[in-house]
C-alpha cells in the first residue's frame, strides 16, 4: 500500500467535517466546523458558497495539517462531498452570484415543476431522467432563477452544485459528478450519462452546464492560488467527488447489490446499490458512483432536524446541564423518552416540518402533533418525534415492497445512530435489522476513499470492504409490534385526513390563497 495520506472533506447541512486517512483506512486526524443555513422566506433554504462551503474547507484543511503535523505534499489526493444537489450560479470570474439553493428541503420551485411538466410532459421527464420532478430536482430551481432573478441568470457562466464549487475553487475546472448530475433532473439522461439539449433549451443553455465525471475521476489539480489559500500542495490531484449522501453510502460499506444505506442526518436519505436502473413511481433512480451499478434512492425531509428543533425550543434546561458538564442534551432527551411506552401514550407526530419527499412528494405537507393531553410529558413528545420518523421510514419501505424493491441489508449511519433508543424504535416499528458500521466517520471517509480510487490505490469501489466492519446488528423486538402497528395505521390515516388542510395553510402562508 502506498505511503501518504488521503484527504476527504464533506460539507453537511449543519456542519462540515474533514479527515486525513491512510490508504489502509486508518484515521489519522479529523476536524469539524459547525455552521448554519439561511431561510430567507418559508420554503427557501440557502447557504453562502464562500462564507460556508469554501470557508469551512479552508479552515478544516489548515486544522488537519496542524493537528497531524504532516507535510502538504504527503497528501496523495483530495475528495470532497457536500449537501446536494444544490444550485449555485457563478460568473465568468468564478464568483457566486447568489447564495446556493439547497437540495430537496428547498421547495421554492413548485411553479417551475408544473411549468416543465406542462411543456415536456410527465411521462417524458420520467422516462429520460429516471424520476418524477420533485423539490429534490435542481433543474426547476435553475428555471426559478431564470423566472425570478433574470439578472443573475443572465450573468451566470456556470451552474454548479456544492462540492463542484469546492472542486472549482481548488482546480479552476467546472465539473459535476455523474451521480449528482441525475439530481439536475430533467436535464440529465441517466442512461446515456449526458445532458439533454432538447430539455436544456427550456431551462438553461447547454454551455452553462459543466462536464460530468465519475465521482472518483481526477478533474484537475490544486492551483497555485488554491494552494496559497488552503495550505495544500500545488499540483495535488482532486477527484470530482459527489453528494454527501452518496459518499456516506460508500463510507457505510455499500458494496454489494442490495446493500442499502439508511442515513440518519438532519434528514433521512437512503441509497441502495442495484444492478439495473430501477424506475418506480415514488422514488428516484440514478447511476451509482462507478460504471456497472445504479442507485435506488429516497429520502424524508426531516430527522435530526426535528431533534435539533426540539432541543432549541424546549431543551434550555438540558443544554445548560450539558454546558455544566452533565450528559449531552440529546442523551437526556433519550432518557426521558425511554420512560414513555411504545406509542408515546397515544401521541403521534407527522414529521413533515419541512414538507415531505418520498414517498409522498408533498412540499406543502406540515408537521402535526396529534393526541396531546395534559398528562403528556416532555419525554412523550420527544418519543413521538422519534416514532414519527420511524413511521416515515416504514412508509417508504412498504411502498418499496409494493414496487418490488427489497433491500438485502440495511446499513444505518449518521448522527442519529448514536441514539440507541431511536435505532430500537426504527427496528421494532419497521420489523427490520439495522447493521451499524463500527466506523461512523461519515461522508468525509467516503470522500477519502474516492480520492484513493482516483489515483489507482483501489481497483473498484467494492474495495471499501477493507475499510468497513459492522459494530452491531439491531434486531427487531416483536413485543411492541402491536402498539406500533396501531399507531402507524393512525399515522397514515392522519396525513390523508389533514392533507387538504395542510395545503390550505401552506398556500396561505406563502401568500397564494
N, C-alpha and C positions, 0 to 999 in steps of 0.2 A: 504494500500500500504506500502511496506517495507521502512524502513528508510535506508538512504545511497545514494550512487551515482553510476551511470553507466558511464564508460569511453569509448569513441569512438574516434578512430584516423584513418584518411584517408590520404594516400599518393597519391597526384594527379600528373598531368603532369608538372605543373609549380609551385605548392605549396602543402604544407601539412597542414592539419587542425585537431585539436583535440578539443573535448568538454567534459565537465562534465555535466551530465543531471540527474535530479531527476527521480525516477520511474514514476512520473506523466507527464513527458515530459518537465518540466521546465528547461530551460537552466541556468546553474549556472556559467559557465566560458567557454571561448573559447580562442584558440591561433592558430595563423597561421605562418608558416615559408615558405618563398619563396625559390625556388631552380630552377635549370635549368636541361637540359638534354644534352647529348653529341651526336654529329653526326659525327663519325669518317670518314665516307665517304657517298656519296649520297645513300639514301635508308636505311642507318643503323642508328637506334636510340637506345641509351643505357642510363642506369643510374647506378651509383655506389651504390651497395646494402648497404654497410656500411656507405659511405660518404654522402648518401642522405636518403635512406629508414630508416635505423636504427638511424642515426644521428638525423633526423627530429623527429622520435618517441621519443627519449630520451629528446630532447630539449622541445618538446611540453608537455610531461608528467610533467617534472620538472616545467615548466612555469605554467601549470594548478594547480599544487599543491600549488605553491607560490601565484598565483592570488586568488584562492578560500580560502586558509587557512585551507582546510580540512586535516584530517589525512589520510595517505595512507590506513590504514585498514578500512576506511569508504567507499572505492571503492568496490562495490559488485562484479563486473565482468567487463571484458575487451573485446571489439570488435574492429576489425581492418578491413580496406579495402585498396585497392591500385589499381593503374592502372593495366590493365591486359587484357587477360592473358599474363604473361611475362615468360621468361625462364632464370633461374639462376642456374647454376651448382655449388654445394658446395662439399667440400671434406669430408673425414671421420670425421675430427675435426669440421666441420661446417663452414669452411672458404670459402668465394666466390672465385671461380677460374677465374672469368672474370666478367666484368660488366653485369648487367641484360639486356637481349634483350627485347625490349618493344613490345607492342601489335601491332595492325594492321597497324600503321604508319610505322613500320619497314618492308621493302619489300625485304629483302636480300635473302629469301628462295624460290624464284620463280623456280629455277632449281630443288630444292628438292621437291616442289609440283609436278612438271612434273615427277620426278623420282617415287614418290609414286603412282601417278595416273597410270603410265605405269605398275608398278608391281602389284598393288592391284586392279586397275580398278575404274573409277569414280563412277560407279553405286554402287559398294560395299562400298566405302567410304561414299557415300551419305546415303545409307540405314542404315549403322551401326551408324555413328557419327551424323546424323541428318542434316548435312550441307556439301556443297562442300568445298574443300580446297581453302583458300584464304590467304592473308597476315595476317588475324586475327588468323589463326590456329597456335598453338605452336608446334605441332608435327614436321612439316617440319623444324622448327628452331632448334630443338634438332638434327635433321638429318644434318642440316647445320653445327652445331658444330662438329658432327661426321666426316663430309666430309672435313671440313676446319681447324679445331682445334683439331686434334686427341689426342694431349697430354692432353688437357683439358677434352675431352670426356673420356679418359681412367682413369683419376684421379677422375672423378665425382662420388660421392657416392649417391647423391640425385639431382634430378632436381626439383626445387621449383619455384612457382610463387611469386609475390612480397609480398602480405600480408602473405603468408605462411612463408616467411622468417622472418617476424616480429614475427609470432607465434612461429617459431622455436627458435629464439633468446630469447623469453620470457619463453618458456617451455622446450626446448630441444626435442620436438616431431615434426618429419616431417609430413606434412599434406597438403591437398588441399581440398577446398570445392567442393561439387558436381556440383554446378552451374559453377564454373570456370573450373572444370575438362573437361567439354564439350568443352571449348576453347582449350584443348590439342588435338583436332582432328588431325588425325583419331584414336587416341589411346584409347578413352573412349566411351563405349557403353551407350548412354543416356537413353535407356530403362531399361537395367539391372543395370545401375549405377555402372559399374566396368570397370577396364582396360581390354583390349582385347589382350590376349597373342599372338594370331596369327599375329596381326598387330605390336605389340611391337617388335616382332622378327626382323622386318625390320628397326627399329628405335633405340630402347634402351631396355636393359634388364628390365624385369618387376620389379625386386627387386630394381631398382633405382627410381621407381615412388612411391610417398607416398600414404598412405591410404586416401580415400575420405570420408569426413564428410559432414553432413548438415551444413549450414552456422552458425546455432545457437548452434550446439553441442559443449560442452566443450571438448577441445582437451587435455588440461593439465592445470597446474597451474604455476604461476610465480616462477622460481627457485631462489635460494639464490643469484647466480651471477647476474641474471637479476634484482633482487630487488636492489642490490648494485649499478648497473649501472643507473637505472631509478628512484629510489626513491619509487617504488611501494612496497607494502607489499608482502613478500614471501607467497605463497600459494593462491594468488588471482586467481580465475578461468579465463581462457582465451578461448573464443569460436573460431571456425575455421575462421570466417569472410568470406569475399568474394571480388569480383572485385568492384571497385569504382562505376561503373555504376549501378550495382545491388543494392548496398547499397543506392545509390541516389534514385533509383526507390522506395525503401521501404520508405525512408525519405519523398518522394513526396506524399505518400499516395496510392501507387498502392496496392489496397486491393481486388478489385473485378475482376472477369474475364472480359476482355475487357478494363480494365484500361491500358493506355499506357503512360509511362514517355518519354518525349522528352527532352533530356538533351543538353543544350547549354553550353558546356565547351570548351576546346581547340579544340575538335572535336564535331560532333553530334553523339549521341548514343540514340537509343530508345529500350525500353523493354516493351512488352505487356504481361500481365498475361493471360494465356489461360488454358482451362480445358483439352485440348488434346495436344499431341505433333504435331505441325503443320510444316511439312516439305514442303518447297517450293524451287523453282529453284534459287531464287535470294537472299534469306535471310538465317538467321541462326536460329537454334532452340536448346533449352536446357531445363533442369529441372529448375524450379523456386527455391526458397530458402528453401522450405519445401515440404513434400510429398503431392501428390494430385494436383499439379499445375505445369504448364510448362511455358516456356518463348519463345516468338517470338521476334527476335532481328534483328537489323540492325544498320548501322552507316556510317557516312561520315567522311572522313579523316581530314577535317578542319572545323573550325567555328571560335571560339575565337582566334585560332592561326593566322587566317587571319587579324583580327583586331589588334592583337599584332604586327604582321609583318608590318602592315600599320603604326602603332604608331612608331615603331622603325626606320622605313625607311623614313617616311615623316612627323613625328609629333614632330620634335625638338622644334618648337615654342610653341606648345600646352603643351608639357611636361614642358618646362620652365615656362609657365604660371601657371601650376599646382603647381610646386615647389615654386612659389612665392605667393601661397595662393589662386590662382584662381581655376576655376572649374576643375574637373577631365578631363584628356585629352580625354577620350572616350566620355564624355558628350559634349565636344567642337566639336568633330567629328560629333556626332549625330546632334548637332545644325546645322552644315554646311550641313549635308545630308538632313535635314528636308526642306531645301530650294530647293532641287532638286526634280523634279516631279517623279511620278511612272515611271519606265523605265530608270531613270537616264539619261535622254536626249539621249536615244539611245545607252547607254554604257552597255555592257553585260560582266559579269565576269564568267568564268568557274572556280569554286573554287577548282580545283584539284591540289593544290600546293604541296600536298604530296601523289599523286596518288588518287585513289578513291576506297572506299569499296562498300557498297550496293548502288544501285542495279547493278552497272557497274562491280565491281570486276576487276578493271584495275589499277594495281600498276604502270603502265607506263604512265598513264594519267598525264598531266601537266596543270598548270594554264594558263588561257588566259584572257586578257582584249581586248575586241573586240569592235570596233566602235569609237576609240579615235579620237577626233577632237580638234583643237586649242581652241575652246570655252569651253571645259570641265574643270570643277573646281575640287578642292580637295574634295568638298562635293559630286560631281557627282561620283567620283571614289570610295569614301567610301560607298556611297549608292549602287553602283553597286556590291560591295563585299557583302553587307548585302543581296541584292536581289539574288545574285548568290547562297548563302547558302539557301535562301528561295526556289529557284527553285529546288535545290537539294533535299530538303525535299519534295516538291511537286512530284518530280520524284519518290521518294520512296513510297509515299502514293498512287500514281497512279498504280505502279506495284503491291503493296499490294492489291489494289482493283481488279486488273486483276487476282490475285491469290486467290481471295475471302477471304481476311483477312481484317477485318474492325474494327478499334478501336472504342469503345463506348465512351471513354472520353480520351482526351489528356491533360496530366499534364506537363506543361512546367517548367523546373527548370534549375538552373545553373547561372553562372555569366552573360550570355547573356540576361537573363530576366530583368536585370536592365535597359536595353536599350529599353524603351517603343516604340521607333520608329521601332526597329527591330521586336519586337513582333507584331506590327501592320502590318508590311510588310509581315511577315510569315502568319499571319491570313488572310490577304487580298489576297495574291498571291495563297494560298492553299485553301482558302474557308473553313477554319475550325475554331472552337472555341479553344482557349487556356486557360486552367484552371491553374492559377498561385497560388501555395500554399503560405500562409502567412509566413510560416516558411521556409526560404531559407538558412538554415544552411548547407545543403549538405550531402554528404555521411557519414560524421562522426556522424550525427544524427541517420542515419540508423544503423550504427555500434553500437551505444549505445543501440538501441532497440534490436538488435540481442543479445547483451550481457545480457539484461534483460530476453529475451526469453530463453536463455540458462540456466538460473538458476530458471526458473519457474515463473517469475513475470507476464508473459503473456501466454495465452493458445494457441494462434496462431499468425501468422504474420499479420492477418487481424485486430488484435487489434491496429495496428498503427493508425487506425481511431481516437483513443483517443488523439493522439498527433498532428494531422494534420487538419488544416482548410484552406479553399480556400480564398485567398485575393481578387482575381479579375478574371473575365472571359473576355478575349479579344474576341470581336465579329467581324467577318469579315465585312468589308465595301465594298459594291459592286461597288462603283463609279469608282474605279481604276481597276476593274477586266479586262476590255477590253485591257488596256495597259499591264497588267501583262500577260494576255493570249498571246498577240502578242510576247512579249519579251521572254516568256517561250518557245514558239514554235521555236524561233530563237536559244535559249539556247540549246534545244535538237538537233536541226539540226547542230549547230556549233560543238558539240562534234563528231557527226558522220562524219562531213566533215574533221575535223582536226585529228581524231584518228590515221590514218596511219602516219601522220607527227609527232604526239606526240611520237609514238613508235619508229620511226627512231631516233628522237632526244634523247629519253631516252636511247636507245641502244648505241648511240654514246657516250653519257656522261659516261655511265657505261663501256665503252671500249669494247662493244660487237659487234659493227658494222662491 
